[in-house]
Amino acid sequence: MGKTVWNIDTVHSEIGFSVKHMMISKAKGSFNNFNAVFEADVDDLTGSKLEVTIDVGSIDTRNKDRDDHLRSADFFDVENHPNMTFVATDIHKKSGNNYEITGDLAIRGTKKLVTLNVVMEGQSKDPMSGNIVAGFSGETTINRKDFGLTWNAALETGGVLVGEDVKIHFEIEAHKQA
């Protein structure tokens, strides 16, 4: 098919996360505003260009007080670091439609190499617009302390309020640019 530009349909896409809460459950959320530069041959993602920018202020855990705390200097420090970014540096085909995408993840002014496990879910023609649409899903786990998100509180029963490991997951729908 050759390398082409794909536009992310944010209405049909999600970037979310989960983290242990109080050592016994998980707090979940997502980022409502993000965009990407994506140039790819979706039949073979190796050699693709992928750059994702996430508006950290758009965090949504369905709890305003928690969201405001996550935006504060205790966590994301949105005032000084409004975006997190991911820039792919290597894309390796594992098997079939399964890929490892390694790149620089920057959160709160700290950049670390992270590997995403990605599945190219397939492509289809949108019956409404006639555009070719491709779907992708994936995940990775990071340690939030590696990115300077170190705030925590001790629990009376032992342990801490917020876990260190954060699972990031995403579902992306991309439309081939005409």
Backbone as CSV, one residue per row, in Angstrom:
resi,resn,N_x,N_y,N_z,CA_x,CA_y,CA_z,C_x,C_y,C_z
1,MET,0.822,-1.199,0.000,0.000,0.000,0.000,0.866,1.263,0.000
2,GLY,2.056,1.219,0.593,2.921,2.397,0.661,2.602,3.259,1.862
3,LYS,3.566,4.101,2.252,3.417,4.947,3.430,2.495,6.117,3.111
4,THR,1.455,6.311,3.920,0.523,7.411,3.755,0.251,8.056,5.110
5,VAL,-0.370,9.229,5.079,-0.725,9.957,6.297,-2.081,9.449,6.791
6,TRP,-2.158,9.209,8.098,-3.390,8.764,8.740,-3.765,9.784,9.806
7,ASN,-5.046,10.126,9.871,-5.554,11.061,10.865,-6.275,10.285,11.966
8,ILE,-5.945,10.593,13.213,-6.556,9.912,14.346,-7.969,10.456,14.557
9,ASP,-8.935,9.564,14.633,-10.321,9.923,14.930,-10.482,9.834,16.440
10,THR,-10.353,10.970,17.120,-10.364,10.963,18.581,-11.737,10.606,19.154
11,VAL,-12.798,10.744,18.363,-14.134,10.359,18.822,-14.218,8.845,19.011
12,HIS,-13.479,8.103,18.174,-13.502,6.641,18.233,-12.181,6.074,18.747
13,SER,-11.462,6.869,19.528,-10.170,6.447,20.070,-10.107,6.776,21.557
14,GLU,-9.233,6.062,22.264,-9.075,6.315,23.688,-7.636,6.038,24.114
15,ILE,-7.129,6.903,24.972,-5.862,6.658,25.655,-6.195,6.658,27.141
16,GLY,-6.027,5.505,27.778,-6.415,5.377,29.172,-5.319,4.791,30.033
17,PHE,-5.590,4.709,31.330,-4.604,4.176,32.269,-5.318,3.589,33.476
18,SER,-4.589,2.761,34.200,-5.059,2.273,35.499,-3.853,2.167,36.424
19,VAL,-4.119,2.374,37.710,-3.071,2.324,38.721,-3.696,1.804,40.015
20,LYS,-2.932,1.039,40.784,-3.428,0.506,42.052,-3.821,1.656,42.985
21,HIS,-4.957,1.489,43.656,-5.445,2.471,44.611,-5.639,1.781,45.954
22,MET,-4.990,2.309,46.966,-5.076,1.784,48.327,-4.655,0.318,48.411
23,MET,-3.839,-0.142,47.476,-3.280,-1.489,47.466,-4.328,-2.577,47.187
24,ILE,-5.606,-2.201,46.989,-6.655,-3.216,46.882,-7.532,-3.091,45.642
25,SER,-7.497,-1.952,44.965,-8.346,-1.765,43.796,-7.571,-0.947,42.768
26,LYS,-8.238,-0.557,41.696,-7.579,0.233,40.665,-8.343,1.519,40.412
27,ALA,-7.596,2.606,40.273,-8.166,3.864,39.797,-7.917,3.900,38.298
28,LYS,-8.940,4.286,37.537,-8.831,4.305,36.087,-9.167,5.688,35.561
29,GLY,-8.627,5.987,34.405,-8.924,7.270,33.789,-8.484,7.287,32.345
30,SER,-8.695,8.436,31.730,-8.290,8.609,30.334,-7.925,10.069,30.096
31,PHE,-7.371,10.311,28.938,-7.055,11.668,28.501,-7.977,11.977,27.334
32,ASN,-8.766,13.049,27.465,-9.779,13.347,26.455,-9.242,14.063,25.224
33,ASN,-8.106,14.760,25.345,-7.558,15.517,24.213,-6.161,15.032,23.861
34,PHE,-6.003,14.585,22.637,-4.701,14.148,22.139,-4.717,14.208,20.619
35,ASN,-3.528,14.225,20.040,-3.421,14.175,18.581,-2.138,13.447,18.224
36,ALA,-2.009,13.122,16.951,-0.838,12.354,16.519,-0.468,12.697,15.093
37,VAL,0.812,12.549,14.814,1.332,12.535,13.453,1.623,11.070,13.169
38,PHE,0.953,10.520,12.170,1.068,9.095,11.887,1.183,8.907,10.381
39,GLU,2.376,8.505,9.941,2.632,8.205,8.535,3.064,6.759,8.466
40,ALA,2.264,5.924,7.765,2.518,4.494,7.838,1.977,3.762,6.618
41,ASP,2.553,2.595,6.408,1.958,1.562,5.575,1.344,0.601,6.580
42,VAL,0.017,0.602,6.707,-0.602,-0.193,7.770,-0.482,-1.694,7.523
43,ASP,-0.055,-2.099,6.328,0.201,-3.517,6.081,1.527,-3.960,6.681
44,ASP,2.403,-2.985,6.973,3.691,-3.251,7.613,4.134,-1.977,8.316
45,LEU,3.934,-1.917,9.628,4.194,-0.689,10.381,5.672,-0.352,10.536
46,THR,6.581,-1.298,10.238,7.999,-0.981,10.385,8.333,0.207,9.492
47,GLY,9.117,1.132,10.003,9.492,2.315,9.235,8.475,3.440,9.308
48,SER,7.415,3.277,10.087,6.386,4.314,10.217,6.884,5.475,11.060
49,LYS,6.243,6.620,10.880,6.495,7.791,11.718,5.300,7.934,12.651
50,LEU,5.569,8.006,13.956,4.509,8.144,14.943,4.949,9.107,16.027
51,GLU,4.180,10.168,16.187,4.407,11.147,17.249,3.049,11.462,17.868
52,VAL,2.922,11.263,19.172,1.656,11.481,19.872,1.847,12.585,20.910
53,THR,0.888,13.517,20.958,0.890,14.575,21.961,-0.418,14.487,22.739
54,ILE,-0.310,14.418,24.068,-1.478,14.289,24.939,-1.565,15.527,25.820
55,ASP,-2.733,16.160,25.822,-3.023,17.291,26.700,-3.291,16.723,28.091
56,VAL,-2.308,16.851,28.988,-2.418,16.250,30.312,-3.559,16.885,31.115
57,GLY,-3.852,18.145,30.841,-4.953,18.814,31.534,-6.307,18.203,31.232
58,SER,-6.386,17.380,30.184,-7.658,16.750,29.810,-7.887,15.434,30.555
59,ILE,-7.074,15.168,31.584,-7.220,13.925,32.344,-8.629,13.825,32.925
60,ASP,-9.178,12.621,32.901,-10.549,12.412,33.356,-10.638,11.072,34.089
61,THR,-10.769,11.138,35.412,-10.948,9.926,36.226,-12.363,9.858,36.797
62,ARG,-13.241,10.700,36.311,-14.638,10.800,36.754,-14.742,11.308,38.198
63,ASN,-13.710,12.051,38.630,-13.728,12.632,39.967,-12.959,13.948,39.901
64,LYS,-13.683,15.082,39.979,-13.068,16.401,39.799,-11.938,16.666,40.790
65,ASP,-12.141,16.341,42.054,-11.097,16.589,43.053,-9.828,15.802,42.720
66,ARG,-9.989,14.532,42.347,-8.823,13.716,41.993,-8.160,14.269,40.732
67,ASP,-8.967,14.640,39.717,-8.405,15.192,38.484,-7.609,16.465,38.769
68,ASP,-8.158,17.339,39.618,-7.445,18.577,39.965,-6.140,18.258,40.688
69,HIS,-6.152,17.257,41.574,-4.922,16.867,42.268,-3.904,16.312,41.266
70,LEU,-4.356,15.499,40.302,-3.447,14.954,39.294,-2.864,16.052,38.407
71,ARG,-3.590,17.141,38.191,-3.091,18.261,37.380,-2.083,19.112,38.162
72,SER,-2.090,19.009,39.489,-1.267,19.862,40.350,0.208,19.465,40.299
73,ALA,1.024,20.251,40.990,2.469,19.992,41.058,2.783,18.678,41.765
74,ASP,1.838,18.118,42.543,2.069,16.824,43.181,2.237,15.714,42.145
75,PHE,1.587,15.883,40.989,1.648,14.848,39.947,2.143,15.436,38.627
76,PHE,1.238,15.759,37.711,1.633,16.147,36.348,2.160,17.575,36.224
77,ASP,1.837,18.452,37.166,2.283,19.845,37.113,1.936,20.462,35.753
78,VAL,0.642,20.424,35.434,0.138,20.857,34.132,0.522,22.299,33.812
79,GLU,0.610,23.146,34.831,0.956,24.546,34.594,2.321,24.669,33.908
80,ASN,3.274,23.830,34.304,4.618,23.883,33.723,4.860,22.823,32.651
81,HIS,4.046,21.777,32.628,4.215,20.670,31.675,2.845,20.264,31.124
82,PRO,2.285,21.069,30.215,0.906,20.830,29.762,0.707,19.580,28.904
83,ASN,1.786,19.054,28.318,1.646,17.902,27.429,2.588,16.772,27.812
84,MET,2.177,15.560,27.490,3.108,14.439,27.478,3.211,14.010,26.025
85,THR,4.363,13.491,25.632,4.575,13.115,24.239,5.193,11.726,24.139
86,PHE,4.925,11.088,23.011,5.575,9.828,22.666,6.038,9.952,21.224
87,VAL,7.334,9.708,20.986,7.898,9.750,19.634,8.564,8.403,19.368
88,ALA,8.023,7.668,18.394,8.553,6.344,18.066,9.959,6.466,17.493
89,THR,10.849,5.576,17.950,12.216,5.529,17.430,12.508,4.207,16.726
90,ASP,11.704,3.162,17.026,11.906,1.862,16.396,10.596,1.084,16.412
91,ILE,10.268,0.471,15.287,9.063,-0.353,15.209,9.480,-1.723,14.711
92,HIS,9.206,-2.722,15.543,9.628,-4.090,15.267,8.393,-4.979,15.143
93,LYS,8.319,-5.727,14.047,7.212,-6.669,13.865,7.533,-7.936,14.636
94,LYS,6.653,-8.308,15.588,6.854,-9.531,16.371,6.316,-10.735,15.603
95,SER,5.062,-10.650,15.152,4.444,-11.718,14.380,3.097,-11.230,13.870
96,GLY,2.698,-11.676,12.694,1.390,-11.293,12.158,1.147,-9.803,12.236
97,ASN,0.124,-9.412,12.990,-0.219,-7.995,13.164,0.255,-7.449,14.509
98,ASN,1.207,-8.136,15.145,1.721,-7.729,16.453,3.068,-7.035,16.315
99,TYR,3.167,-5.863,16.955,4.373,-5.045,16.857,4.837,-4.595,18.237
100,GLU,6.124,-4.293,18.330,6.690,-3.563,19.465,7.112,-2.212,18.928
101,ILE,6.560,-1.170,19.512,6.927,0.187,19.115,7.665,0.812,20.282
102,THR,8.944,1.084,20.080,9.787,1.694,21.107,9.950,3.163,20.784
103,GLY,9.935,3.995,21.812,10.104,5.417,21.586,10.313,6.170,22.876
104,ASP,10.493,7.472,22.718,10.726,8.366,23.848,9.389,8.864,24.386
105,LEU,9.104,8.523,25.644,7.931,9.030,26.342,8.402,10.149,27.256
106,ALA,7.804,11.329,27.099,8.175,12.478,27.929,6.974,12.876,28.786
107,ILE,7.187,12.838,30.102,6.170,13.239,31.067,6.836,14.163,32.077
108,ARG,6.249,15.315,32.286,6.711,16.248,33.324,8.196,16.598,33.158
109,GLY,8.626,16.734,31.911,9.991,17.149,31.629,11.014,16.029,31.675
110,THR,10.580,14.793,31.917,11.489,13.648,31.946,11.178,12.738,30.775
111,LYS,12.222,12.365,30.039,12.060,11.509,28.860,12.717,10.164,29.114
112,LYS,11.976,9.097,28.842,12.471,7.723,29.007,12.063,6.894,27.806
113,LEU,12.879,5.890,27.498,12.559,4.949,26.429,11.519,3.952,26.944
114,VAL,10.431,3.773,26.176,9.325,2.899,26.551,8.957,2.049,25.342
115,THR,8.561,0.804,25.571,8.115,-0.070,24.483,6.628,-0.360,24.634
116,LEU,5.886,-0.117,23.563,4.455,-0.393,23.507,4.240,-1.707,22.766
117,ASN,3.342,-2.539,23.260,2.901,-3.727,22.529,1.647,-3.317,21.762
118,VAL,1.694,-3.419,20.432,0.628,-2.895,19.577,0.113,-3.985,18.656
119,VAL,-1.199,-4.006,18.477,-1.840,-4.907,17.526,-2.519,-4.059,16.464
120,MET,-2.202,-4.331,15.195,-2.920,-3.707,14.085,-4.180,-4.547,13.925
121,GLU,-5.341,-3.985,14.292,-6.593,-4.744,14.372,-7.247,-4.988,13.011
122,GLY,-6.839,-4.227,11.992,-7.405,-4.411,10.660,-7.802,-3.098,10.027
123,GLN,-8.352,-3.200,8.822,-8.803,-2.015,8.095,-10.152,-2.292,7.445
124,SER,-10.872,-1.200,7.201,-12.189,-1.319,6.612,-12.513,-0.016,5.899
125,LYS,-13.511,-0.062,5.055,-13.975,1.139,4.365,-15.172,1.686,5.125
126,ASP,-15.111,2.961,5.506,-16.195,3.618,6.219,-17.375,3.798,5.256
127,PRO,-18.538,3.202,5.560,-19.673,3.295,4.641,-20.245,4.711,4.527
128,MET,-19.969,5.556,5.535,-20.495,6.930,5.506,-19.633,7.860,4.649
129,SER,-18.310,7.752,4.796,-17.411,8.687,4.100,-16.693,8.052,2.914
130,GLY,-16.621,6.722,2.906,-15.859,6.050,1.856,-14.375,5.963,2.151
131,ASN,-13.927,6.565,3.281,-12.516,6.550,3.656,-12.099,5.171,4.137
132,ILE,-10.800,4.871,3.972,-10.221,3.664,4.548,-9.881,3.958,6.008
133,VAL,-10.272,3.056,6.910,-10.090,3.227,8.345,-9.289,2.038,8.867
134,ALA,-8.343,2.318,9.765,-7.534,1.262,10.372,-7.665,1.351,11.889
135,GLY,-7.609,0.191,12.545,-7.715,0.151,13.997,-6.469,-0.427,14.633
136,PHE,-6.104,0.109,15.792,-4.923,-0.313,16.533,-5.265,-0.363,18.014
137,SER,-4.687,-1.316,18.723,-4.813,-1.355,20.172,-3.438,-1.665,20.746
138,GLY,-3.256,-1.309,22.007,-1.971,-1.608,22.605,-1.904,-1.223,24.058
139,GLU,-0.739,-1.549,24.642,-0.544,-1.261,26.057,0.934,-1.273,26.411
140,THR,1.209,-0.709,27.560,2.517,-0.779,28.180,2.339,-0.487,29.663
141,THR,3.356,-0.741,30.441,3.343,-0.395,31.861,4.588,0.420,32.152
142,ILE,4.397,1.521,32.860,5.523,2.363,33.266,5.508,2.504,34.785
143,ASN,6.652,2.891,35.351,6.726,3.245,36.758,6.631,4.761,36.821
144,ARG,5.594,5.270,37.453,5.367,6.717,37.464,6.507,7.486,38.122
145,LYS,7.211,6.848,39.073,8.309,7.532,39.754,9.471,7.825,38.797
146,ASP,9.611,7.011,37.746,10.658,7.264,36.741,10.462,8.603,36.047
147,PHE,9.231,9.140,36.093,8.907,10.389,35.413,8.654,11.533,36.399
148,GLY,9.070,11.359,37.641,8.948,12.422,38.627,7.580,12.534,39.279
149,LEU,6.709,11.561,39.068,5.400,11.561,39.718,5.526,10.726,40.990
150,THR,6.036,11.359,42.047,6.445,10.621,43.240,5.500,10.787,44.423
151,TRP,4.499,11.660,44.339,3.618,11.912,45.478,2.945,10.616,45.912
152,ASN,2.791,10.465,47.234,2.063,9.325,47.765,1.658,9.623,49.200
153,ALA,0.859,8.758,49.771,0.452,8.865,51.171,0.424,7.463,51.753
154,ALA,0.912,7.344,52.985,0.917,6.048,53.663,-0.494,5.721,54.160
155,LEU,-0.796,4.429,54.181,-2.080,3.956,54.702,-1.905,3.442,56.128
156,GLU,-2.920,3.609,56.934,-2.883,3.103,58.312,-2.603,1.608,58.357
157,THR,-3.133,0.893,57.365,-3.004,-0.562,57.340,-1.692,-1.029,56.711
158,GLY,-0.827,-0.081,56.372,0.420,-0.404,55.679,0.244,-0.203,54.190
159,GLY,1.330,-0.012,53.508,1.251,0.242,52.076,1.023,1.717,51.781
160,VAL,0.665,1.990,50.518,0.515,3.375,50.073,-0.799,3.564,49.322
161,LEU,-1.184,4.819,49.186,-2.441,5.172,48.530,-2.410,4.889,47.031
162,VAL,-1.281,5.239,46.366,-1.195,5.123,44.906,-0.033,4.207,44.535
163,GLY,-0.298,3.210,43.707,0.749,2.302,43.253,1.754,2.997,42.352
164,GLU,2.899,2.373,42.166,3.938,2.944,41.302,3.737,2.582,39.837
165,ASP,3.308,1.347,39.555,3.146,0.900,38.177,1.837,1.405,37.595
166,VAL,1.933,2.024,36.427,0.763,2.548,35.724,0.643,1.806,34.403
167,LYS,-0.492,1.170,34.206,-0.744,0.472,32.942,-1.413,1.464,31.996
168,ILE,-0.812,1.654,30.848,-1.361,2.547,29.820,-1.918,1.668,28.711
169,HIS,-3.134,1.961,28.279,-3.747,1.211,27.187,-4.381,2.181,26.194
170,PHE,-4.505,1.744,24.971,-5.110,2.615,23.970,-5.825,1.813,22.898
171,GLU,-6.852,2.442,22.361,-7.611,1.965,21.209,-7.638,3.129,20.244
172,ILE,-7.110,2.935,19.054,-6.989,4.029,18.093,-7.680,3.671,16.784
173,GLU,-8.479,4.620,16.292,-9.055,4.516,14.951,-8.416,5.613,14.121
174,ALA,-7.822,5.206,12.992,-7.137,6.169,12.126,-7.765,6.134,10.736
175,HIS,-7.936,7.328,10.157,-8.521,7.448,8.819,-7.450,7.855,7.824
176,LYS,-7.377,7.120,6.723,-6.411,7.429,5.687,-6.730,8.791,5.088
177,GLN,-5.704,9.646,5.064,-5.894,10.987,4.502,-6.054,10.891,2.997
178,ALA,-7.071,11.579,2.497,-7.351,11.537,1.035,-6.266,12.260,0.258
